Amino acid sequence: MRQEFGKAMRLAVLAGLAAAALACPAPGRADPLLDEAVQFTGTIAFLGAGAPGFVIGAVRGADSAFAGFGEIADGTGTAPTADTLFRIGSISKVFCGATLASLVADGTIGLNDRVADRIGWEVAIPEKDGRPIRVVDLATHASGLRREAASSQGPAGDPFSTNTRAAEQAGLADPLLFAPGTGVLYSNYAFDLLGATLAATAGKPYATLLGERVLAPAGMQDTRFGLAAGDEARLMRGHFFDGSEMSVVPTPETIECAGGLYTTAHDLIRWMRWHLDRAPAADSEMRRIDHAAWLWRDGMDPVSGVDDGGADMSAMGLGWVILAADGNRPLLLTKSGGLQGTFSFMALAPTRGVGVFAAMSAFNVAGFDAMVQAVDELATSLAPR
């Protein structure tokens, strides 16, 4: 009797949450089966996330679906919609990787180019064991640089303000932790330098490059580094580990390649559809470069900080953590993000035309694991056999 009562209560809770979840039209064709899968997966993930707000979206071929749960800010009672803004943290890195791929595709820069020849700084770029840092080493976390450039703690209202170009240049005096291209160590610092390298090579700010080469072609009109007037009213506010709501803080130019983008579910669905488009197009060469595995795990030493996508990394792409196909799971390009109280995760299966993302408005490690598992399992279940 107790077991049956517990089962009935669980079903009632799930039904209530599913009824309360907000489904919104998403770019692309609607599919009731996809809607059902996203709603159910989102309900379970929201229960496991322990976050005030949760959003999830998926693309399969021409079809797309979205669901939002909870509230966007404490006490508002306003459920997230597909136009709710949220920060994606380090998922910004794969946008930077796409920008790099675009520049490689048109011959503006080469993946094997030495950073010292491209960044335009009057400081020495370190080498180790006769191996220089190449552009591809920055994009695959194989540079040997530390995770962060050494800098003092910024004020609460502007915590990233001390990550300046001067601090990044000063950090280059430190010896590399391993020879470039021989190991993998997750590094925000490396992507800070990648953003500076792309800007110097193209002769325009990184944010301008991103807009011209990635955001505009994908139709992403609601993705940016700073909030516009009125945006805070539709922002999903993040929460710290203790449950307190975190403040909205600026994104300095120095960290734009590594993290800081604001976006919406509508825009991420557009982004996934653009990435998964296999028809001949002007951007097809850029996508081929962006989806490739540029550094395989086998033989790398060390490998650290890249195994948070539900399985061990098989290879590194341009910001992407690539998981090899395993059983029913297709090959996945994955990326996680965490910034100002929001965790996010994305998985693309380019060979199957499937993409899934989710974001939760709290720093909760167990909740993050539940979200990652939900995204991976949904991507696998949607992949054609």
C-alpha positions in Angstrom: 0.0 0.0 0.0 2.8 2.4 0.9 4.6 1.7 -2.3 1.4 2.3 -4.4 0.7 5.5 -2.5 4.2 6.8 -3.1 4.0 6.0 -6.8 0.6 7.8 -7.1 2.1 10.8 -5.3 5.1 10.9 -7.7 2.8 10.7 -10.7 0.6 13.5 -9.3 3.6 15.7 -8.7 4.9 15.0 -12.2 1.5 15.7 -13.7 1.3 19.0 -11.8 4.7 20.1 -12.9 4.0 19.2 -16.5 0.8 21.2 -16.4 2.6 24.1 -14.9 5.5 24.0 -17.4 5.4 26.7 -20.0 5.6 25.5 -23.6 6.3 28.2 -26.2 6.4 28.1 -29.9 10.1 27.7 -31.1 11.7 28.5 -34.4 11.0 25.6 -36.8 8.2 23.1 -37.2 6.2 21.8 -34.2 6.1 18.1 -33.5 3.8 16.8 -30.7 6.2 13.8 -30.1 9.2 16.2 -29.6 7.1 18.4 -27.4 6.2 15.4 -25.3 9.8 14.3 -24.9 11.0 17.8 -24.0 8.2 18.4 -21.5 8.8 15.1 -19.7 12.6 15.3 -19.7 12.4 18.9 -18.5 10.0 18.0 -15.7 12.3 15.3 -14.4 15.4 17.5 -14.7 13.7 20.4 -13.0 12.8 18.2 -10.1 16.5 17.1 -9.9 18.0 20.5 -10.5 17.0 22.2 -7.2 16.9 25.5 -9.0 14.2 28.2 -9.0 14.1 28.4 -12.8 14.8 25.9 -15.5 14.7 26.0 -19.4 15.2 23.2 -21.9 15.0 23.2 -25.7 15.6 20.6 -28.5 15.9 20.4 -32.2 15.4 17.4 -34.4 15.7 18.0 -38.1 13.1 20.7 -38.9 11.3 20.3 -35.6 11.9 22.1 -32.4 10.4 22.3 -28.9 10.9 24.3 -25.6 9.7 24.1 -22.0 10.3 26.4 -19.1 9.7 25.7 -15.4 9.7 27.6 -12.1 10.2 31.4 -12.0 12.7 33.8 -13.5 13.4 35.7 -10.3 12.5 35.2 -6.6 9.0 36.1 -5.8 7.9 37.1 -9.3 5.9 34.0 -10.1 6.9 34.6 -13.8 7.7 31.4 -15.6 10.6 31.4 -18.1 9.6 31.6 -21.7 11.6 31.0 -24.9 12.3 34.8 -24.8 13.7 34.8 -21.3 17.3 35.9 -21.2 20.0 33.9 -19.3 23.8 33.7 -19.2 25.5 30.7 -20.8 28.9 31.2 -19.2 31.5 29.1 -20.9 29.2 27.9 -23.7 30.4 31.3 -25.0 33.6 29.4 -25.9 32.0 27.4 -28.7 30.7 30.6 -30.2 34.3 31.8 -30.1 35.3 28.5 -31.7 32.8 29.1 -34.5 34.2 32.5 -35.1 37.7 31.0 -35.3 36.4 28.4 -37.8 34.9 31.1 -39.9 38.2 32.9 -40.1 40.0 29.7 -40.9 37.5 28.8 -43.6 38.2 32.1 -45.5 42.0 31.9 -45.0 42.3 34.9 -42.5 44.0 32.7 -39.9 45.5 29.2 -39.7 44.9 26.8 -36.8 48.7 26.0 -36.8 49.7 29.7 -36.7 51.8 30.7 -33.8 50.0 32.9 -31.3 53.1 35.0 -31.0 52.8 35.8 -34.7 49.1 36.8 -34.5 48.2 38.4 -31.2 50.2 41.6 -31.7 51.4 42.0 -28.1 54.9 43.3 -27.3 55.4 40.6 -24.7 57.0 37.2 -25.1 54.6 34.3 -25.6 56.0 31.3 -23.6 57.1 28.1 -25.2 58.0 24.7 -23.6 60.3 22.0 -24.8 60.6 23.8 -28.1 56.9 23.8 -28.7 55.2 27.2 -29.3 51.5 27.9 -28.4 49.5 27.6 -31.6 46.0 29.0 -32.3 44.6 25.5 -32.2 46.2 24.9 -28.8 44.2 27.8 -27.3 40.9 26.5 -28.8 41.4 22.9 -27.6 42.7 23.7 -24.0 46.1 22.3 -25.0 48.2 25.5 -24.5 49.8 24.6 -21.2 48.4 27.9 -19.7 46.8 28.0 -16.3 43.1 27.9 -15.8 42.9 31.7 -15.0 45.2 34.7 -15.5 46.4 35.7 -12.1 44.6 38.8 -10.9 43.2 40.3 -7.7 39.6 39.8 -6.7 37.3 42.4 -8.3 34.5 44.2 -6.4 31.2 42.4 -5.9 29.4 44.5 -8.4 32.1 44.1 -11.1 34.1 40.9 -10.2 35.7 40.4 -13.6 37.0 43.9 -13.9 40.5 43.0 -12.7 40.9 40.5 -15.6 42.6 43.2 -17.7 44.9 42.9 -20.8 47.7 44.0 -18.5 47.0 41.1 -16.1 46.8 38.6 -19.0 50.1 39.9 -20.4 51.8 39.7 -17.0 50.7 36.1 -16.6 52.6 35.1 -19.7 55.8 35.4 -17.7 54.9 32.3 -15.8 56.2 29.0 -17.2 53.8 26.7 -19.0 52.5 23.7 -17.1 53.1 21.4 -20.0 54.3 21.6 -23.6 51.6 22.9 -25.9 49.7 20.2 -27.7 50.8 17.4 -25.3 48.0 17.7 -22.7 44.6 19.2 -22.0 43.9 21.5 -19.1 40.7 23.5 -19.1 41.7 27.2 -19.4 39.6 30.3 -19.4 42.9 32.2 -19.8 43.6 30.5 -23.1 40.3 31.6 -24.5 40.9 35.2 -23.2 44.1 35.1 -25.4 42.1 33.5 -28.3 39.7 36.4 -28.3 42.6 38.9 -28.4 44.3 36.9 -31.2 41.2 36.8 -33.4 40.6 40.6 -32.9 44.2 41.4 -33.7 44.2 39.2 -36.8 40.9 40.6 -38.2 41.6 44.1 -37.1 38.2 44.6 -35.3 36.9 43.8 -31.8 36.0 40.2 -31.1 32.3 41.1 -30.3 32.0 42.6 -33.8 33.6 39.5 -35.4 31.2 37.3 -33.5 28.2 39.3 -34.6 29.2 39.4 -38.2 30.4 35.8 -38.6 28.2 33.8 -36.2 25.2 35.6 -34.7 23.9 37.3 -37.8 24.2 34.2 -40.1 22.4 32.1 -37.4 19.7 34.8 -37.0 20.5 35.3 -33.4 19.2 38.8 -32.7 18.8 38.4 -28.9 22.3 37.3 -28.0 24.9 39.8 -26.7 27.4 40.5 -23.9 25.5 43.4 -22.2 21.9 43.9 -21.3 19.8 46.5 -23.1 17.3 48.8 -21.5 14.4 46.8 -20.1 16.2 43.4 -20.4 16.5 42.8 -16.6 12.7 42.4 -16.5 13.0 39.2 -18.6 16.3 37.9 -17.1 16.5 34.6 -15.4 18.5 35.5 -12.3 21.1 33.1 -11.0 21.6 31.9 -7.5 24.7 31.1 -5.4 25.3 27.8 -3.7 23.6 29.1 -0.6 20.4 29.9 -2.5 20.9 33.7 -2.5 20.1 35.6 -5.7 23.2 36.8 -7.5 23.7 40.3 -8.9 23.9 41.2 -12.6 27.5 42.1 -13.4 29.2 43.4 -16.5 31.2 41.4 -19.0 34.6 43.1 -19.8 36.0 42.8 -23.3 38.9 40.7 -22.0 36.7 37.7 -21.2 34.2 37.8 -24.1 35.7 34.8 -25.9 35.8 32.7 -22.7 32.3 33.6 -21.3 29.7 36.1 -20.6 27.1 35.9 -23.4 23.4 36.4 -22.7 20.9 34.6 -24.9 17.4 33.1 -25.1 16.0 29.7 -25.8 14.7 31.0 -29.1 18.2 32.1 -30.1 19.8 28.8 -29.0 17.3 26.9 -31.0 18.2 29.0 -34.0 21.9 28.4 -33.3 21.4 24.6 -33.1 19.4 24.5 -36.3 22.1 26.6 -38.1 24.8 24.2 -36.8 22.9 21.1 -37.8 22.0 22.3 -41.3 23.8 19.9 -43.7 22.6 21.5 -46.9 25.2 23.2 -49.1 25.5 26.7 -47.9 28.0 29.6 -47.5 28.8 28.4 -44.0 29.2 24.7 -44.7 33.0 24.8 -44.7 33.0 26.8 -41.4 30.8 24.1 -39.8 33.0 21.3 -41.1 36.0 22.9 -39.4 34.0 23.7 -36.3 32.6 20.1 -35.9 36.0 18.4 -36.4 38.0 16.6 -33.7 41.4 18.5 -33.5 42.9 16.8 -30.5 42.3 13.2 -29.4 42.5 12.2 -25.8 44.7 9.1 -26.3 48.3 10.0 -25.3 47.5 13.3 -23.8 49.1 14.0 -20.4 47.6 15.6 -18.4 43.8 15.6 -19.1 42.0 17.7 -16.6 38.7 19.8 -16.3 37.0 18.5 -19.5 35.1 15.5 -18.2 31.8 17.2 -17.1 29.6 16.2 -20.0 28.2 12.9 -18.7 31.1 10.8 -20.1 34.9 11.1 -20.5 36.1 13.4 -23.2 37.1 11.5 -26.4 38.5 14.4 -28.3 38.6 18.2 -28.3 37.1 20.4 -31.0 37.2 24.2 -31.2 35.8 24.7 -27.7 33.7 21.6 -28.0 34.2 18.6 -25.7 33.5 15.6 -28.1 32.1 12.3 -26.8 32.6 9.4 -29.2 29.5 7.3 -30.2 28.8 4.6 -27.6 26.0 2.1 -27.9 22.8 4.0 -28.8 24.4 7.4 -28.0 25.6 9.1 -31.1 28.8 11.2 -31.4 28.1 14.4 -29.3 29.6 17.8 -29.3 29.1 19.1 -25.8 29.8 22.2 -23.8 28.9 23.3 -20.2 28.8 26.7 -18.7 28.5 28.4 -15.3 28.4 32.1 -14.5 26.7 34.3 -11.9 24.5 31.5 -10.5 23.4 29.9 -13.8 24.6 26.5 -15.0 24.0 25.5 -18.6 24.7 22.6 -20.9 24.4 21.8 -24.6 24.8 18.7 -26.7 24.8 18.5 -30.5 24.7 15.3 -32.6 25.7 16.7 -36.1 25.4 13.3 -37.8 21.8 12.8 -36.5 20.4 16.4 -36.8 19.7 16.6 -33.1 20.6 19.3 -30.5 19.5 19.8 -26.9 20.3 22.5 -24.4 19.2 23.3 -20.8 19.9 26.0 -18.2 19.2 26.2 -14.5 19.2 29.3 -12.3 21.3 28.0 -9.4 24.8 26.8 -8.6 23.9 23.3 -7.5 26.5 20.5 -8.3 24.0 17.6 -8.0 21.5 19.6 -10.0 24.0 20.2 -12.7 24.8 16.5 -13.0 21.0 15.8 -13.2 20.7 18.4 -16.0 23.7 17.0 -18.0 22.3 13.5 -17.7 18.9 14.7 -18.9 20.4 16.5 -21.9 22.6 13.5 -22.9 19.7 11.0 -22.5 17.3 13.2 -24.5 19.8 13.7 -27.3 20.4 10.0 -27.4 16.7 9.1 -27.4 16.0 11.6 -30.3 18.8 10.3 -32.5 17.6 8.2 -35.4 18.9 4.6 -35.2 
